[in-house]
Amino acid sequence: GRGPAPQQRRRDTLPEDVALVTELKGHEKQVTCLYYDPGTQQLYSGGSDGVICAWSCSTGQLVSSDTVAPFGVDSIRVEGGFMFVGMSRAEEGIIKVYNLNAGGASHQLTGHKGQVYAMAVAAPALFTAGQDCSIRVWNFNEQAGIFMSAAILSATTGDGHRAAVHSLVVPPASQYMFSGDRSGVIKVWDLAQGSCTQTVVRAHDSAITSILRWESYLLTASLDGTIKIWSPGSSAAEVVNPQPEFRWPEEDAAGSSGGRGYRQAEYSG
């Protein structure tokens, strides 16, 4: 399947300081991924209809709409003059690369099995991850003008993930990459060594669907209904403090969550 089956979720009341500005309508089927490009101030959306839409964040208008595949789009990334589109066909994971500075010329990267859930860029490298529990590294070949396979980070080639990898981030000017998987595990990778330097087991109780770095803190969000903030660790072997500094919803004295978080069932790929 293409991710979790749609489930009815309750609509929580918006906070007083948040207001709906507009609704963006351009897909015929469910929207599966979003990416904001600060360079162009455009929001890119991909859907299970195989369409990618670009939206102006200043006007809320549709800038362009292109069908990139007869099957669904799993992930999008726009960076360094390239647009990367992750998708899957007949159990084969595909990353389609568009060179935006060369008239949109494209090439495909193959090797993943199943859906490609997450991508990150740290020039000149592209990192992709997905349903096959692996993270693949692709380096840009200037002479050929394409990305080429450079390494595979997995449980069989090193201390890799043993569950589907749903989130990746490589902070600017950082020597580390952070990844989160379906079982709630966070891994920290030393990019210079190409190896995992830290594993935080059961960081969440379900899939970690989003991970980002803000200043020196790591932020994670999960299908277990929580958002957690992790402070820096105290050594090279402990880049991230294995105990979160903050979680939302906060736990009460009895250990149960307050707030309006929800718990969603784990799903299979």
Backbone as CSV, one residue per row, in Angstrom:
resi,resn,N_x,N_y,N_z,CA_x,CA_y,CA_z,C_x,C_y,C_z
1,GLY,0.824,-1.191,0.000,0.000,0.000,0.000,0.852,1.232,0.000
2,ARG,0.245,2.390,-0.216,0.966,3.644,-0.261,0.771,4.393,1.041
3,GLY,1.400,3.840,2.115,1.289,4.475,3.413,0.016,4.062,4.116
4,PRO,-0.309,4.744,5.207,-1.452,4.347,6.022,-2.771,4.628,5.335
5,ALA,-3.759,3.783,5.595,-5.087,4.019,5.054,-5.691,5.248,5.731
6,PRO,-6.429,6.047,4.974,-7.034,7.241,5.577,-7.907,6.863,6.762
7,GLN,-7.788,7.615,7.833,-8.595,7.362,9.016,-9.311,8.643,9.408
8,GLN,-10.470,8.481,10.007,-11.206,9.642,10.489,-10.512,10.194,11.728
9,ARG,-10.105,11.444,11.663,-9.494,12.079,12.816,-10.377,13.241,13.248
10,ARG,-10.457,13.479,14.540,-11.256,14.591,15.010,-10.570,15.890,14.630
11,ARG,-11.352,16.908,14.373,-10.811,18.229,14.057,-10.740,19.044,15.340
12,ASP,-9.538,19.327,15.771,-9.361,20.131,16.966,-9.582,21.605,16.633
13,THR,-10.022,22.356,17.605,-10.202,23.791,17.423,-8.839,24.455,17.271
14,LEU,-8.720,25.375,16.314,-7.452,26.070,16.121,-7.150,26.971,17.309
15,PRO,-5.862,27.125,17.644,-5.499,28.087,18.703,-5.972,29.485,18.332
16,GLU,-6.151,30.346,19.332,-6.697,31.677,19.103,-5.823,32.524,18.184
17,ASP,-4.501,32.259,18.181,-3.603,33.075,17.365,-3.320,32.455,15.996
18,VAL,-4.115,31.456,15.592,-3.958,30.814,14.286,-5.269,30.931,13.528
19,ALA,-5.192,31.381,12.274,-6.400,31.531,11.463,-6.180,30.914,10.089
20,LEU,-7.202,30.307,9.529,-7.132,29.747,8.190,-7.062,30.879,7.171
21,VAL,-6.059,30.856,6.308,-5.878,31.893,5.299,-6.563,31.498,4.001
22,THR,-6.272,30.282,3.519,-6.870,29.827,2.270,-6.729,28.314,2.163
23,GLU,-7.422,27.722,1.218,-7.284,26.310,0.907,-6.714,26.185,-0.500
24,LEU,-5.758,25.308,-0.652,-5.114,25.095,-1.946,-5.716,23.850,-2.584
25,LYS,-6.353,24.022,-3.717,-7.028,22.920,-4.387,-6.450,22.720,-5.779
26,GLY,-5.826,21.543,-5.989,-5.226,21.270,-7.296,-5.039,19.795,-7.563
27,HIS,-5.208,18.972,-6.529,-5.043,17.532,-6.665,-6.401,16.837,-6.747
28,GLU,-6.445,15.769,-7.512,-7.677,14.991,-7.639,-7.738,13.871,-6.598
29,LYS,-6.569,13.525,-6.029,-6.514,12.500,-4.994,-5.771,13.066,-3.797
30,GLN,-5.558,12.239,-2.778,-4.982,12.735,-1.525,-3.578,13.300,-1.713
31,VAL,-3.289,14.341,-0.955,-1.946,14.944,-0.941,-1.067,14.094,-0.032
32,THR,0.083,13.671,-0.531,0.946,12.749,0.211,2.206,13.400,0.756
33,CYS,2.610,14.551,0.205,3.846,15.182,0.692,3.854,16.665,0.351
34,LEU,4.604,17.423,1.153,4.745,18.867,0.972,6.204,19.254,1.142
35,TYR,6.618,20.305,0.424,7.961,20.852,0.652,7.941,22.345,0.348
36,TYR,8.481,23.141,1.272,8.563,24.584,1.075,9.973,24.958,0.645
37,ASP,10.080,25.688,-0.477,11.371,26.145,-0.982,11.531,27.627,-0.631
38,PRO,12.376,27.954,0.354,12.520,29.354,0.759,13.121,30.228,-0.342
39,GLY,13.874,29.617,-1.265,14.486,30.395,-2.332,13.464,31.020,-3.260
40,THR,12.453,30.271,-3.638,11.409,30.767,-4.538,10.141,31.154,-3.791
41,GLN,10.097,30.856,-2.493,8.910,31.080,-1.668,7.695,30.380,-2.270
42,GLN,7.952,29.155,-2.732,6.880,28.343,-3.277,6.713,27.076,-2.440
43,LEU,5.482,26.624,-2.339,5.163,25.374,-1.673,4.888,24.323,-2.743
44,TYR,5.566,23.186,-2.641,5.366,22.090,-3.584,4.543,21.001,-2.895
45,SER,3.567,20.475,-3.609,2.746,19.390,-3.087,2.738,18.236,-4.079
46,GLY,2.784,17.028,-3.539,2.708,15.823,-4.370,1.533,14.991,-3.922
47,GLY,0.937,14.266,-4.852,-0.241,13.504,-4.498,-0.235,12.099,-5.052
48,SER,-1.205,11.306,-4.592,-1.338,9.947,-5.096,-1.881,9.932,-6.518
49,ASP,-2.206,11.103,-7.059,-2.596,11.217,-8.464,-1.386,11.366,-9.385
50,GLY,-0.161,11.344,-8.812,1.050,11.475,-9.617,1.343,12.891,-10.048
51,VAL,0.670,13.865,-9.440,0.810,15.270,-9.828,1.627,16.024,-8.786
52,ILE,2.478,16.936,-9.273,3.186,17.876,-8.402,2.689,19.274,-8.718
53,CYS,2.247,19.981,-7.689,1.782,21.356,-7.835,2.762,22.294,-7.147
54,ALA,2.977,23.450,-7.743,3.778,24.506,-7.130,2.846,25.676,-6.835
55,TRP,2.891,26.164,-5.573,1.987,27.217,-5.131,2.784,28.441,-4.675
56,SER,2.322,29.626,-5.040,2.925,30.855,-4.549,2.473,31.091,-3.116
57,CYS,3.431,31.229,-2.207,3.078,31.462,-0.805,2.711,32.920,-0.537
58,SER,2.933,33.797,-1.503,2.545,35.198,-1.334,1.123,35.457,-1.814
59,THR,0.688,34.701,-2.844,-0.646,34.914,-3.390,-1.599,33.749,-3.118
60,GLY,-1.037,32.565,-2.812,-1.865,31.385,-2.624,-2.358,30.785,-3.918
61,GLN,-1.819,31.268,-5.046,-2.257,30.800,-6.355,-1.398,29.643,-6.859
62,LEU,-2.011,28.810,-7.685,-1.294,27.709,-8.315,-0.366,28.255,-9.395
63,VAL,0.945,27.954,-9.278,1.932,28.430,-10.244,2.078,27.431,-11.394
64,SER,2.142,26.141,-11.054,2.268,25.117,-12.082,1.747,23.795,-11.552
65,SER,1.368,22.914,-12.477,0.878,21.588,-12.125,1.359,20.624,-13.196
66,ASP,2.129,19.612,-12.781,2.701,18.670,-13.731,2.480,17.243,-13.264
67,THR,2.094,16.380,-14.191,1.986,14.953,-13.907,3.352,14.318,-14.142
68,VAL,3.950,13.792,-13.083,5.302,13.243,-13.185,5.308,11.734,-13.311
69,ALA,4.179,11.096,-12.998,4.126,9.639,-13.073,2.668,9.197,-13.063
70,PRO,2.382,8.018,-13.624,1.019,7.491,-13.566,0.688,6.882,-12.208
71,PHE,1.635,6.946,-11.284,1.427,6.430,-9.938,1.756,7.539,-8.942
72,GLY,1.567,7.297,-7.671,1.657,8.337,-6.668,3.051,8.832,-6.371
73,VAL,3.120,10.059,-5.840,4.362,10.681,-5.390,4.464,10.485,-3.882
74,ASP,5.633,10.033,-3.406,5.835,9.760,-1.980,6.563,10.877,-1.251
75,SER,7.470,11.587,-1.951,8.271,12.618,-1.292,8.796,13.609,-2.328
76,ILE,9.084,14.837,-1.864,9.608,15.903,-2.720,10.712,16.634,-1.976
77,ARG,11.707,17.066,-2.722,12.755,17.931,-2.174,13.219,18.853,-3.299
78,VAL,13.352,20.141,-3.019,13.844,21.102,-3.992,15.036,21.811,-3.374
79,GLU,16.198,21.653,-3.981,17.405,22.242,-3.400,18.532,22.252,-4.421
80,GLY,19.351,23.319,-4.378,20.537,23.389,-5.217,20.263,23.355,-6.704
81,GLY,19.101,23.848,-7.122,18.771,23.844,-8.540,18.192,22.540,-9.040
82,PHE,17.886,21.625,-8.123,17.306,20.339,-8.506,15.985,20.127,-7.764
83,MET,15.078,19.414,-8.421,13.887,18.914,-7.739,13.969,17.395,-7.738
84,PHE,13.854,16.812,-6.544,13.918,15.362,-6.371,12.525,14.855,-6.023
85,VAL,12.067,13.851,-6.741,10.732,13.300,-6.528,10.855,11.809,-6.240
86,GLY,10.404,11.395,-5.054,10.444,9.988,-4.673,9.106,9.318,-4.971
87,MET,9.171,8.121,-5.550,7.955,7.381,-5.900,8.289,5.900,-5.962
88,SER,7.284,5.062,-6.151,7.531,3.627,-6.260,6.620,3.033,-7.326
89,ARG,7.139,1.993,-7.990,6.390,1.313,-9.035,6.727,-0.163,-8.984
90,ALA,5.712,-1.003,-8.815,5.913,-2.461,-8.779,7.016,-2.834,-7.790
91,GLU,6.941,-2.279,-6.584,7.891,-2.555,-5.500,9.276,-1.970,-5.729
92,GLU,9.469,-1.201,-6.801,10.765,-0.564,-7.056,10.700,0.902,-6.661
93,GLY,11.625,1.337,-5.809,11.695,2.734,-5.424,12.450,3.535,-6.465
94,ILE,11.914,4.692,-6.825,12.497,5.529,-7.866,12.625,6.955,-7.347
95,ILE,13.761,7.590,-7.621,13.921,9.016,-7.379,14.122,9.672,-8.729
96,LYS,13.201,10.530,-9.106,13.325,11.248,-10.373,13.964,12.599,-10.080
97,VAL,15.031,12.911,-10.795,15.805,14.130,-10.559,15.606,15.091,-11.721
98,TYR,15.124,16.300,-11.419,14.930,17.332,-12.436,15.974,18.432,-12.228
99,ASN,16.734,18.723,-13.268,17.708,19.817,-13.220,16.987,21.096,-13.624
100,LEU,16.634,21.924,-12.655,15.844,23.116,-12.923,16.630,24.190,-13.656
101,ASN,17.956,24.064,-13.640,18.801,25.034,-14.346,19.141,24.589,-15.760
102,ALA,18.630,23.448,-16.155,18.901,22.923,-17.497,17.607,22.574,-18.205
103,GLY,16.620,23.443,-18.041,15.354,23.248,-18.726,14.523,22.100,-18.203
104,GLY,14.806,21.641,-16.977,14.024,20.559,-16.400,14.454,19.177,-16.845
105,ALA,15.653,19.076,-17.448,16.156,17.760,-17.864,16.170,16.820,-16.668
106,SER,15.840,15.546,-16.912,15.685,14.630,-15.786,16.436,13.324,-15.996
107,HIS,16.715,12.664,-14.874,17.219,11.292,-14.892,16.674,10.588,-13.648
108,GLN,16.741,9.271,-13.638,16.164,8.487,-12.555,17.232,7.749,-11.779
109,LEU,17.006,7.644,-10.459,17.877,6.878,-9.578,17.075,5.686,-9.062
110,THR,17.624,4.493,-9.204,16.927,3.289,-8.756,17.819,2.499,-7.801
111,GLY,17.204,1.624,-7.047,17.944,0.816,-6.081,17.131,0.524,-4.845
112,HIS,16.288,1.493,-4.439,15.406,1.258,-3.302,14.345,0.226,-3.659
113,LYS,13.858,-0.472,-2.649,12.731,-1.380,-2.795,11.550,-0.794,-2.037
114,GLY,10.460,-0.560,-2.733,9.299,0.030,-2.087,9.354,1.550,-2.098
115,GLN,8.530,2.162,-1.266,8.373,3.607,-1.269,9.612,4.345,-0.757
116,VAL,9.827,5.536,-1.318,10.907,6.427,-0.891,10.261,7.521,-0.044
117,TYR,10.438,7.414,1.276,9.713,8.280,2.197,10.389,9.618,2.470
118,ALA,11.718,9.660,2.424,12.416,10.862,2.881,13.663,11.127,2.059
119,MET,14.011,12.415,1.939,15.219,12.824,1.228,15.853,14.012,1.942
120,ALA,17.163,14.105,1.846,17.901,15.238,2.403,19.074,15.526,1.484
121,VAL,19.522,16.770,1.480,20.621,17.182,0.604,21.698,17.861,1.430
122,ALA,22.947,17.456,1.209,24.119,18.133,1.753,25.143,18.118,0.622
123,ALA,25.119,19.183,-0.188,25.910,19.230,-1.421,27.339,18.754,-1.190
124,PRO,27.832,17.883,-2.100,27.206,17.468,-3.362,26.415,16.172,-3.254
125,ALA,25.984,15.797,-2.064,25.346,14.498,-1.871,23.841,14.614,-1.660
126,LEU,23.127,13.610,-2.161,21.705,13.419,-1.915,21.541,12.170,-1.064
127,PHE,20.714,12.253,-0.034,20.429,11.106,0.835,18.956,10.749,0.679
128,THR,18.665,9.470,0.466,17.290,9.021,0.317,17.037,7.829,1.237
129,ALA,15.796,7.706,1.692,15.475,6.623,2.625,14.049,6.162,2.399
130,GLY,13.762,4.925,2.832,12.410,4.461,2.600,12.031,3.151,3.228
131,GLN,11.099,2.501,2.553,10.433,1.310,3.049,11.380,0.132,3.223
132,ASP,12.480,0.105,2.461,13.416,-1.025,2.532,14.399,-0.918,3.693
133,CYS,14.178,0.035,4.602,14.989,0.210,5.823,16.385,0.754,5.554
134,SER,16.683,1.143,4.334,18.023,1.623,4.011,18.045,3.121,3.765
135,ILE,19.241,3.700,3.914,19.528,5.071,3.497,20.572,4.972,2.392
136,ARG,20.281,5.584,1.253,21.224,5.549,0.134,21.832,6.925,-0.075
137,VAL,23.112,6.915,-0.438,23.862,8.145,-0.665,24.196,8.234,-2.150
138,TRP,23.903,9.401,-2.730,24.154,9.637,-4.147,25.000,10.899,-4.287
139,ASN,26.108,10.825,-5.017,26.950,11.992,-5.243,26.744,12.530,-6.654
140,PHE,26.798,13.856,-6.778,26.612,14.473,-8.087,27.908,14.406,-8.887
141,ASN,27.819,13.856,-10.078,28.951,13.767,-10.998,28.893,14.962,-11.940
142,GLU,29.798,15.912,-11.746,29.789,17.147,-12.530,29.941,16.876,-14.022
143,GLN,30.840,15.957,-14.373,31.101,15.694,-15.782,29.887,15.088,-16.484
144,ALA,29.244,14.138,-15.822,28.081,13.481,-16.422,26.804,14.277,-16.218
145,GLY,26.811,15.160,-15.212,25.625,15.961,-14.936,24.504,15.195,-14.275
146,ILE,24.855,14.090,-13.598,23.841,13.266,-12.942,24.319,12.842,-11.554
147,PHE,23.380,12.370,-10.738,23.726,11.799,-9.433,24.004,10.309,-9.614
148,MET,24.993,9.808,-8.877,25.395,8.408,-8.994,25.503,7.787,-7.601
149,SER,25.196,6.507,-7.495,25.224,5.810,-6.217,26.618,5.825,-5.603
150,ALA,26.683,6.175,-4.298,27.970,6.257,-3.612,28.056,5.308,-2.424
151,ALA,26.932,5.073,-1.730,26.967,4.204,-0.547,25.548,3.801,-0.160
152,ILE,25.460,2.695,0.586,24.194,2.220,1.133,24.384,2.014,2.631
153,LEU,23.560,2.658,3.434,23.622,2.523,4.892,22.432,1.666,5.328
154,SER,22.717,0.462,5.773,21.637,-0.460,6.144,22.099,-1.367,7.278
155,ALA,21.192,-2.203,7.754,21.522,-3.133,8.832,22.519,-4.184,8.376
156,THR,22.549,-4.476,7.085,23.476,-5.492,6.569,24.854,-4.920,6.257
157,THR,24.929,-3.617,6.004,26.221,-3.002,5.692,26.792,-2.212,6.863
158,GLY,26.067,-2.164,7.957,26.507,-1.400,9.128,25.397,-1.353,10.146
159,ASP,25.523,-0.456,11.103,24.533,-0.355,12.171,23.349,0.483,11.706
160,GLY,22.659,-0.017,10.671,21.560,0.730,10.084,20.217,0.395,10.696
161,HIS,19.170,0.995,10.138,17.812,0.794,10.632,17.318,-0.617,10.307
162,ARG,16.440,-1.106,11.163,15.791,-2.399,10.943,14.294,-2.225,10.699
163,ALA,13.871,-1.003,10.501,12.492,-0.688,10.159,12.524,0.404,9.088
164,ALA,11.410,0.571,8.381,11.333,1.570,7.321,11.721,2.949,7.848
165,VAL,12.524,3.677,7.069,13.018,4.996,7.474,12.082,6.065,6.911
166,HIS,11.454,6.837,7.800,10.441,7.806,7.395,10.922,9.252,7.390
167,SER,12.057,9.546,8.016,12.475,10.942,8.119,13.998,11.054,8.148
168,LEU,14.481,12.138,7.541,15.920,12.425,7.454,16.133,13.922,7.575
169,VAL,17.260,14.310,8.167,17.662,15.709,8.120,19.180,15.785,8.212
170,VAL,19.757,16.670,7.392,21.181,16.993,7.466,21.260,18.499,7.691
171,PRO,21.494,18.954,8.933,21.542,20.395,9.202,22.680,21.061,8.428
172,PRO,22.509,22.326,8.065,23.572,23.056,7.355,24.880,23.048,8.147
173,ALA,25.972,22.819,7.440,27.319,22.850,8.027,27.486,21.861,9.179
174,SER,26.705,20.807,9.178,26.814,19.804,10.235,27.565,18.584,9.744
175,GLN,28.266,17.916,10.643,28.942,16.679,10.290,28.046,15.468,10.520
176,TYR,26.811,15.724,10.972,25.913,14.629,11.313,24.632,14.631,10.474
177,MET,24.088,13.446,10.274,22.759,13.265,9.701,21.914,12.537,10.746
178,PHE,20.629,12.923,10.829,19.715,12.319,11.786,18.582,11.640,11.022
179,SER,18.201,10.434,11.463,17.144,9.693,10.780,16.203,9.063,11.801
180,GLY,14.931,8.926,11.399,13.926,8.323,12.267,13.175,7.239,11.533
181,ASP,12.832,6.149,12.227,12.190,5.037,11.521,10.813,4.694,12.081
182,ARG,10.206,3.679,11.474,8.835,3.279,11.784,8.675,2.723,13.187
183,SER,9.740,2.176,13.743,9.654,1.601,15.088,9.928,2.628,16.180
184,GLY,10.168,3.883,15.809,10.400,4.927,16.798,11.852,5.125,17.178
185,VAL,12.773,4.614,16.372,14.207,4.721,16.644,14.795,5.936,15.932
186,ILE,15.676,6.662,16.634,16.469,7.742,16.043,17.901,7.244,15.887
187,LYS,18.499,7.522,14.730,19.920,7.225,14.546,20.657,8.492,14.138
188,VAL,21.892,8.605,14.638,22.771,9.727,14.320,23.947,9.180,13.516
189,TRP,24.202,9.802,12.364,25.239,9.329,11.447,26.362,10.346,11.329
190,ASP,27.594,9.869,11.414,28.768,10.704,11.182,29.037,10.684,9.683
191,LEU,28.845,11.811,9.014,28.962,11.844,7.559,30.404,11.645,7.094
192,ALA,31.360,12.088,7.882,32.763,11.918,7.499,33.161,10.445,7.525
193,GLN,32.656,9.707,8.511,32.991,8.292,8.652,32.019,7.386,7.895
194,GLY,30.838,7.906,7.570,29.835,7.100,6.902,29.281,6.000,7.783
195,SER,29.194,6.277,9.084,28.753,5.239,10.022,27.812,5.826,11.064
196,CYS,27.037,4.933,11.694,26.122,5.337,12.758,26.915,5.509,14.051
197,THR,26.763,6.677,14.677,27.519,6.948,15.895,26.660,6.873,17.155
198,GLN,25.307,6.901,16.978,24.417,6.827,18.141,23.053,6.314,17.713
199,THR,22.444,5.502,18.569,21.082,5.010,18.349,20.250,5.298,19.598
200,VAL,19.131,5.979,19.415,18.203,6.233,20.516,17.013,5.296,20.318
201,VAL,16.955,4.221,21.099,15.912,3.211,20.976,14.625,3.700,21.649
202,ARG,13.491,3.445,21.014,12.179,3.842,21.524,12.128,5.323,21.870
203,ALA,12.677,6.115,20.966,12.525,7.558,21.134,11.053,7.940,21.058
204,HIS,10.301,7.191,20.239,8.847,7.327,20.144,8.241,5.932,20.148
205,ASP,6.928,5.875,20.343,6.224,4.590,20.374,5.692,4.180,19.006
206,SER,5.919,5.004,17.987,5.434,4.696,16.646,6.347,5.391,15.635
207,ALA,5.941,5.383,14.381,6.784,5.925,13.309,7.129,7.394,13.548
208,ILE,8.401,7.737,13.336,8.851,9.129,13.417,8.711,9.712,12.015
209,THR,7.698,10.521,11.821,7.361,11.005,10.485,8.042,12.313,10.117
210,SER,8.582,13.015,11.107,9.249,14.279,10.828,10.388,14.490,11.817
211,ILE,11.502,15.003,11.294,12.661,15.258,12.148,13.367,16.501,11.613
212,LEU,13.726,17.422,12.492,14.420,18.630,12.052,15.340,19.132,13.148
213,ARG,16.272,19.987,12.756,17.233,20.572,13.691,16.950,22.062,13.808
214,TRP,16.803,22.546,15.022,16.621,23.968,15.282,17.693,24.393,16.265
215,GLU,18.593,25.291,15.793,19.767,25.681,16.571,20.493,24.404,16.991
216,SER,20.645,24.144,18.286,21.364,22.940,18.698,20.423,21.810,19.106
217,TYR,19.116,22.014,18.917,18.125,21.039,19.361,17.597,20.208,18.195
218,LEU,17.240,18.981,18.504,16.605,18.093,17.542,15.121,18.001,17.898
219,LEU,14.246,18.132,16.896,12.806,18.035,17.102,12.266,16.860,16.302
220,THR,11.411,16.059,16.913,10.829,14.907,16.238,9.327,14.881,16.459
221,ALA,8.598,14.385,15.445,7.148,14.211,15.541,6.817,12.799,15.098
222,SER,5.792,12.220,15.704,5.515,10.805,15.482,4.027,10.518,15.385
223,LEU,3.718,9.355,14.795,2.334,8.879,14.755,1.825,8.463,16.132
224,ASP,2.685,8.479,17.143,2.199,8.218,18.504,1.516,9.456,19.092
225,GLY,1.472,10.534,18.292,0.767,11.735,18.722,1.596,12.709,19.512
226,THR,2.921,12.503,19.575,3.768,13.389,20.370,4.798,14.116,19.511
227,ILE,5.209,15.257,20.012,6.352,16.013,19.491,7.363,16.088,20.626
228,LYS,8.630,15.801,20.320,9.661,15.826,21.361,10.827,16.712,20.942
229,ILE,11.446,17.319,21.936,12.628,18.164,21.734,13.786,17.525,22.477
230,TRP,14.906,17.360,21.759,16.078,16.680,22.304,17.247,17.656,22.357
231,SER,17.864,17.775,23.514,18.998,18.678,23.680,20.292,17.995,23.238
232,PRO,21.365,18.769,23.035,22.635,18.167,22.610,23.191,17.215,23.668
233,GLY,23.916,16.205,23.208,24.572,15.278,24.114,25.879,15.843,24.621
234,SER,26.616,15.012,25.335,27.823,15.497,25.997,29.118,14.998,25.373
235,SER,29.016,14.190,24.300,30.240,13.658,23.695,29.964,13.253,22.260
236,ALA,31.032,12.863,21.539,30.884,12.424,20.155,30.063,11.148,20.065
237,ALA,30.105,10.344,21.125,29.328,9.104,21.151,27.878,9.357,21.551
238,GLU,27.609,10.538,22.107,26.251,10.894,22.509,25.953,12.293,21.989
239,VAL,25.677,12.357,20.676,25.409,13.630,20.011,24.084,14.215,20.492
240,VAL,23.118,13.324,20.756,21.793,13.722,21.230,21.573,13.150,22.629
241,ASN,21.084,13.985,23.538,20.718,13.487,24.858,19.611,12.440,24.690
242,PRO,19.811,11.206,25.150,18.806,10.153,24.911,17.498,10.345,25.670
243,GLN,17.437,11.330,26.564,16.206,11.656,27.262,15.687,12.999,26.751
244,PRO,14.462,13.033,26.229,13.958,14.293,25.670,13.853,15.384,26.724
245,GLU,14.143,16.603,26.305,14.035,17.733,27.220,12.589,18.183,27.372
246,PHE,11.792,17.962,26.333,10.391,18.376,26.366,9.581,17.478,25.441
247,ARG,8.339,17.230,25.803,7.422,16.506,24.930,6.052,17.164,24.990
248,TRP,5.367,17.088,23.840,3.981,17.563,23.767,3.119,16.459,23.195
249,PRO,1.974,16.138,23.785,1.441,16.674,25.044,2.320,16.277,26.230
250,GLU,2.363,17.124,27.233,3.147,16.823,28.422,2.479,15.719,29.228
251,GLU,3.295,14.910,29.904,2.766,13.852,30.750,2.407,14.413,32.120
252,ASP,1.318,13.892,32.672,0.978,14.298,34.041,1.727,13.414,35.024
253,ALA,1.480,13.580,36.292,2.203,12.842,37.326,2.000,11.338,37.215
254,ALA,0.863,10.925,36.646,0.574,9.496,36.511,1.198,8.902,35.263
255,GLY,1.799,9.762,34.416,2.466,9.271,33.224,1.615,9.273,31.978
256,SER,0.381,9.798,32.073,-0.471,9.847,30.890,-0.366,11.216,30.243
257,SER,-0.674,11.260,28.941,-0.538,12.499,28.191,-1.763,13.376,28.369
258,GLY,-1.498,14.654,28.496,-2.586,15.608,28.475,-2.717,16.173,27.075
259,GLY,-3.350,17.308,26.944,-3.469,17.927,25.633,-4.395,17.144,24.731
260,ARG,-4.219,17.348,23.404,-5.151,16.781,22.461,-4.472,15.817,21.507
261,GLY,-3.375,15.207,21.945,-2.696,14.250,21.077,-3.571,13.033,20.848
262,TYR,-3.314,12.307,19.752,-4.076,11.107,19.478,-3.113,9.986,19.181
263,ARG,-3.588,8.778,19.290,-2.774,7.619,19.026,-3.300,6.926,17.774
264,GLN,-2.434,6.739,16.787,-2.850,6.100,15.552,-2.199,4.748,15.438
265,ALA,-2.933,3.769,14.952,-2.393,2.412,14.850,-1.203,2.346,13.910
266,GLU,-0.257,1.492,14.225,0.891,1.235,13.357,0.406,0.631,12.045
267,TYR,1.116,0.901,10.980,0.683,0.389,9.682,1.815,-0.351,9.010
268,SER,1.473,-1.192,8.069,2.480,-1.969,7.339,2.663,-1.390,5.965
269,GLY,3.886,-1.566,5.408,4.187,-0.956,4.131,3.715,-1.765,3.018
